[in-house]
């Protein structure tokens, strides 16, 4: 009862729908572009009829991913190969073979949808050690194939900065490395994660059957903006330039500083950190210095596709009992114990419902202006084209040509349980 009394004194402002406009380049014909890029790369010359080819599939929600995998599989089949999918997601999925298969199924990746079997195992094969003593391992099923073809999105990483971050090299080292490989890479100081990743990646490529990869870049609306195919020895050379391009596509909240960010849902399928720190500007790594954009973050729910993995909730100040009840600690804890990033799995202040959580976020802000709390309310950090802001932010929206006011001010609407309609 005291929590209700403490939050009832907070009057929530009316909210207005806005749209942010970003450049939107997109691949018009994804299957045709995949075929063109693979043909130009020369990768198919490295396989022959009858070869078993392992393709990687990670835990991120990549737009058009089942379609992309299905087309790559078709290309290798036409070459006479026998492709199959290996879950390449380090310690995600509770660090179990069954859990990783379930993560892929939740993303729409099954034998029925992509046209190739999914061979899920946490067993790895050791390839050796790098000059600095890092042990390098890869998925046993992939190691026993005739060739490995890496498929992944290139994007800024959520916990470190380097010339190569989240992309093909990371998929080789941490994705294919399963829990064991992720453990080896994350054992270094976080300031050395980038150089370690590259050293281990180059070693893996030199001592395995990785023939090449397909890199996907997404625009601010998560459309497939670019597709690139390259031989494995080109990964380290080409990823830095593609990372720069990916950073330019990254969506942002175009408003200045505000008081509270409300996020409908987080999840490992959305971002490795549950919600993308590159968007919300709150990081688990203190080495990344960026100016905060808000005082408090309120998270309302956990995506069903996260399979109970509450990683990222530690970035929030307040959350709801609904999210708390969905968190499976056995799914959540393997990743922070492997990555050493324990902050991401800490539990925020839990309120009974959405209304209490949002009010608590506002209540704990300092220096709220006379026009009322400045609130930004998004669905998740993948959906940044359209969201809601409080009335106090309308003058800023109307003054920015990149922002369109798309509705009239409306009060928050809660049901009898205090949750948003």
C-alpha positions in Angstrom: 0.0 0.0 0.0 2.8 2.4 0.8 4.2 2.0 -2.7 0.9 3.0 -4.2 0.7 6.0 -1.9 4.2 7.1 -2.8 3.7 6.8 -6.6 0.1 8.1 -6.6 1.4 11.6 -5.9 3.0 11.7 -9.3 0.9 13.1 -12.1 1.8 11.6 -15.5 1.9 14.0 -18.5 -0.1 13.4 -21.7 1.8 11.6 -24.5 2.0 12.3 -28.2 3.0 10.0 -31.0 6.0 11.1 -33.1 7.9 9.7 -36.0 11.6 10.0 -36.6 12.9 10.1 -40.2 16.2 8.5 -41.1 17.7 7.6 -44.4 16.3 4.3 -45.6 18.4 2.4 -48.2 17.2 -1.1 -48.5 17.9 -4.2 -50.7 15.0 -4.5 -53.1 15.5 -8.2 -54.0 17.3 -10.0 -51.1 17.6 -13.5 -52.8 19.0 -12.0 -56.0 21.5 -9.8 -54.0 22.6 -12.8 -52.0 23.2 -14.8 -55.2 25.1 -11.9 -56.8 27.3 -11.3 -53.8 28.2 -15.0 -53.3 29.0 -15.5 -57.0 31.2 -12.4 -57.1 33.1 -13.4 -53.9 34.5 -16.7 -55.4 33.6 -18.5 -52.2 31.7 -21.3 -54.1 35.0 -22.3 -55.7 36.1 -23.6 -52.2 33.5 -26.3 -52.0 32.6 -29.2 -54.2 29.6 -31.5 -54.7 29.0 -33.7 -51.7 30.6 -31.4 -49.2 28.9 -30.8 -45.9 28.7 -27.1 -45.2 27.9 -25.7 -41.7 26.1 -22.3 -41.7 25.9 -20.2 -38.5 22.8 -18.8 -37.0 23.0 -16.5 -33.9 20.6 -15.4 -31.2 19.8 -11.9 -32.5 16.5 -10.9 -34.1 17.9 -10.0 -37.6 15.3 -8.9 -40.1 14.7 -11.3 -42.9 17.1 -13.8 -41.3 15.1 -17.0 -42.2 14.9 -15.8 -45.8 18.6 -15.0 -45.9 19.6 -18.4 -44.5 17.1 -20.2 -46.8 18.6 -18.5 -49.9 22.2 -19.2 -48.8 21.3 -22.8 -48.2 19.7 -23.0 -51.7 22.9 -21.7 -53.3 25.0 -24.3 -51.6 22.5 -27.1 -52.5 22.7 -26.1 -56.1 26.4 -26.5 -55.9 25.8 -30.1 -54.8 26.6 -29.5 -51.1 24.8 -30.7 -48.0 24.3 -27.6 -45.8 23.1 -27.6 -42.2 22.7 -24.9 -39.5 24.6 -24.7 -36.2 23.4 -22.4 -33.4 26.3 -20.0 -33.0 25.5 -18.0 -29.8 28.2 -18.6 -27.2 26.4 -19.1 -23.8 23.0 -18.0 -24.8 20.0 -20.3 -24.6 21.0 -21.2 -21.1 24.2 -22.7 -22.5 22.4 -25.9 -23.5 21.9 -27.6 -26.8 18.2 -27.7 -26.3 18.1 -24.0 -25.3 20.0 -22.9 -28.3 17.8 -24.8 -30.6 14.7 -23.2 -28.9 16.2 -19.7 -29.4 16.5 -20.3 -33.1 13.0 -21.7 -33.4 11.8 -18.6 -31.6 13.5 -16.5 -34.3 11.7 -18.6 -37.0 14.8 -20.7 -37.9 13.9 -24.4 -38.1 14.6 -27.1 -40.7 11.1 -26.5 -42.1 11.6 -22.7 -42.5 15.2 -22.7 -43.9 15.4 -26.1 -45.7 18.3 -27.6 -43.8 18.7 -29.5 -40.5 19.7 -27.7 -37.3 22.5 -29.6 -35.5 22.7 -28.2 -31.9 25.5 -29.2 -29.5 27.6 -27.5 -26.9 30.6 -29.7 -27.7 33.6 -28.0 -29.1 36.9 -28.9 -30.9 40.1 -27.2 -29.8 42.0 -25.6 -32.6 45.0 -24.6 -30.5 46.4 -21.5 -28.8 47.3 -18.1 -30.2 50.7 -16.4 -29.7 49.3 -14.8 -26.5 48.1 -18.1 -25.2 44.3 -17.7 -25.9 42.6 -21.1 -26.4 40.5 -21.2 -29.6 37.6 -23.7 -30.0 34.7 -24.1 -32.4 31.5 -26.0 -32.5 32.2 -29.8 -33.0 29.6 -30.3 -35.7 31.0 -27.3 -37.6 34.6 -28.5 -37.2 33.7 -31.9 -38.6 32.0 -30.4 -41.7 33.9 -29.9 -44.9 33.4 -26.2 -44.8 31.9 -23.4 -42.6 30.1 -20.4 -44.0 29.5 -17.6 -41.5 26.3 -15.6 -41.7 25.8 -12.6 -39.4 24.9 -8.9 -39.0 27.6 -6.3 -38.5 26.7 -3.8 -35.8 28.3 -1.7 -33.0 28.9 -3.9 -29.9 27.1 -3.2 -26.7 30.1 -3.5 -24.3 33.3 -2.6 -26.0 34.8 -0.4 -28.7 37.3 -1.5 -31.4 37.9 -1.5 -35.1 36.0 -4.8 -35.2 33.0 -5.3 -32.9 29.8 -7.4 -33.5 30.1 -9.2 -36.8 31.7 -12.2 -38.6 34.8 -12.4 -36.5 32.7 -12.3 -33.3 30.5 -15.0 -34.7 33.6 -17.1 -35.4 35.2 -16.7 -31.9 32.2 -16.4 -29.5 29.3 -17.7 -31.6 31.0 -20.9 -32.9 33.1 -21.1 -29.8 29.9 -21.8 -27.7 30.1 -21.3 -24.0 33.8 -22.5 -23.9 35.0 -20.1 -26.6 33.0 -17.2 -25.1 34.6 -17.9 -21.7 38.1 -17.9 -23.3 37.6 -14.6 -25.0 35.9 -12.8 -22.1 38.6 -13.9 -19.7 40.6 -10.9 -20.8 40.2 -7.4 -19.4 37.3 -5.7 -21.2 39.6 -3.1 -22.6 41.4 -5.9 -24.4 38.3 -7.6 -25.8 38.6 -6.2 -29.2 42.3 -7.1 -29.8 41.7 -10.5 -28.3 38.7 -11.1 -30.5 40.7 -10.3 -33.6 43.7 -12.5 -32.6 41.5 -15.4 -31.8 39.5 -14.9 -35.0 42.5 -14.9 -37.2 43.8 -18.0 -35.5 40.4 -19.8 -36.0 40.3 -18.9 -39.7 43.9 -20.1 -40.2 43.4 -23.4 -38.4 39.8 -24.4 -39.5 37.6 -25.0 -42.5 35.9 -21.5 -42.5 35.7 -20.6 -46.2 33.8 -17.3 -46.1 30.8 -15.4 -44.8 27.8 -13.2 -45.6 27.6 -9.9 -43.7 24.3 -8.1 -43.3 23.9 -4.4 -42.5 20.5 -3.0 -41.4 19.2 0.6 -41.6 17.6 2.5 -38.8 14.3 0.8 -39.5 15.9 -2.7 -39.4 15.4 -3.2 -43.1 18.2 -5.1 -44.8 20.3 -2.2 -46.1 23.4 -4.0 -47.5 24.6 -7.5 -48.1 28.3 -8.4 -48.5 30.0 -11.7 -49.1 33.7 -12.3 -48.6 36.3 -15.0 -48.2 37.4 -15.8 -44.7 40.8 -14.2 -45.0 39.0 -10.9 -45.9 37.0 -10.7 -42.6 39.6 -8.7 -40.7 40.3 -6.5 -43.6 36.7 -5.6 -44.5 34.9 -5.6 -41.2 36.2 -2.2 -40.0 34.8 -0.3 -43.0 31.5 -2.2 -42.7 31.3 -1.3 -39.0 31.7 2.4 -39.8 28.8 2.0 -42.3 26.7 0.1 -39.7 27.3 2.9 -37.1 26.0 5.5 -39.6 22.8 3.4 -39.9 22.3 3.1 -36.2 19.0 4.8 -35.1 19.1 7.4 -32.3 16.6 9.2 -30.1 16.8 12.6 -31.9 15.7 14.6 -28.9 17.9 16.3 -26.4 18.2 15.3 -22.8 15.0 14.1 -21.1 13.9 12.8 -17.8 12.6 9.2 -18.2 12.9 6.6 -20.9 10.1 4.0 -20.8 10.9 0.8 -22.8 8.0 -1.7 -23.4 10.2 -4.7 -23.8 13.8 -5.9 -23.6 15.3 -9.3 -24.6 18.5 -11.0 -25.9 16.7 -11.3 -29.3 16.6 -7.5 -29.4 20.1 -6.7 -28.2 23.0 -8.5 -26.5 22.3 -6.1 -23.6 18.5 -6.5 -23.7 18.1 -3.0 -25.0 20.9 -1.5 -27.2 23.2 0.7 -25.0 24.2 2.5 -28.2 20.6 3.8 -28.4 19.8 4.4 -24.7 23.3 5.6 -23.9 23.7 3.6 -20.7 26.5 1.0 -20.8 27.7 -1.8 -18.6 31.3 -1.0 -19.4 32.5 2.1 -17.6 35.3 2.6 -20.2 32.7 3.7 -22.7 32.1 7.4 -22.0 29.0 8.9 -23.6 26.8 11.6 -22.3 23.6 10.2 -20.7 20.4 11.2 -22.5 18.0 10.6 -19.5 17.9 10.4 -15.8 15.9 7.1 -15.3 15.1 4.1 -17.4 11.9 2.1 -16.8 11.4 -1.4 -18.5 8.0 -2.9 -18.5 8.3 -6.4 -20.0 10.5 -9.2 -21.2 10.1 -10.3 -24.8 8.7 -13.8 -25.2 11.5 -14.5 -27.7 14.1 -14.0 -24.9 13.0 -17.4 -23.4 13.3 -16.0 -19.9 16.7 -14.5 -20.3 16.5 -11.2 -18.4 20.0 -10.0 -19.4 19.9 -6.2 -19.7 17.4 -5.6 -16.9 20.3 -4.3 -14.9 20.5 -1.2 -17.1 17.0 -0.3 -15.9 16.2 1.6 -12.7 12.6 0.4 -12.4 10.7 -2.6 -13.8 7.5 -4.5 -13.2 6.4 -7.7 -11.4 5.3 -9.0 -14.9 8.9 -8.9 -16.1 10.3 -10.2 -12.9 8.0 -13.2 -13.0 9.1 -14.0 -16.6 12.8 -14.1 -15.7 14.4 -17.5 -15.6 17.6 -17.2 -13.7 19.0 -20.4 -15.2 18.6 -18.9 -18.6 19.9 -15.5 -17.5 23.0 -16.2 -15.4 25.2 -18.3 -17.8 25.8 -15.3 -20.0 27.0 -12.8 -17.3 29.0 -15.6 -15.7 30.7 -16.2 -19.0 31.1 -12.6 -20.1 32.0 -11.2 -16.6 29.4 -8.4 -17.2 27.4 -9.0 -14.0 25.7 -5.6 -14.1 23.5 -6.6 -17.0 21.7 -9.3 -14.9 21.1 -7.3 -11.7 17.5 -6.8 -10.8 16.1 -3.3 -10.8 13.5 -1.9 -8.4 10.4 -4.0 -9.0 7.0 -2.2 -8.9 3.6 -4.0 -9.1 2.5 -2.7 -12.5 3.2 -0.4 -15.4 1.6 2.7 -13.8 3.6 2.3 -10.6 6.8 1.7 -12.5 6.4 4.8 -14.8 5.4 7.0 -11.9 8.3 5.8 -9.8 10.7 6.7 -12.7 9.3 10.2 -12.8 9.3 10.5 -9.0 13.0 9.8 -8.7 14.0 12.5 -11.2 15.5 15.8 -10.2 14.8 19.2 -11.6 11.7 18.4 -13.7 10.9 21.6 -15.6 7.7 23.7 -15.2 6.2 22.1 -18.4 6.3 18.7 -16.7 8.3 15.5 -17.0 10.0 14.9 -20.3 9.3 11.3 -21.2 10.2 9.2 -24.2 8.3 5.9 -24.5 9.6 3.4 -27.0 8.5 -0.2 -27.8 12.1 -1.5 -27.9 15.5 -0.4 -29.3 14.8 -2.0 -32.6 11.7 0.1 -33.2 12.9 3.7 -33.3 10.9 5.1 -36.2 7.8 5.7 -34.2 7.2 6.2 -30.5 5.6 8.5 -27.9 6.9 11.6 -26.1 5.3 13.8 -23.4 3.8 17.2 -24.2 6.8 19.0 -22.8 8.8 17.8 -25.7 6.5 19.0 -28.4 8.3 22.3 -29.1 11.5 20.4 -29.8 9.7 17.9 -32.0 8.1 20.7 -34.0 11.4 22.5 -34.5 13.3 19.5 -35.9 12.6 18.6 -39.6 13.7 15.0 -38.9 10.8 14.6 -36.4 7.1 14.4 -37.3 4.3 14.9 -34.8 1.9 12.1 -35.7 -1.0 12.4 -33.2 -2.7 14.4 -30.5 -1.8 14.5 -26.8 -3.5 11.6 -24.9 -3.4 10.5 -21.3 -1.8 7.2 -20.4 -4.5 4.6 -20.3 -4.2 1.8 -17.7 -6.5 -1.2 -17.0 -7.9 -2.2 -13.7 -4.6 -3.9 -12.8 -2.6 -0.7 -13.5 -1.1 -2.0 -16.8 -1.1 -0.2 -20.1 -3.8 -1.1 -22.6 
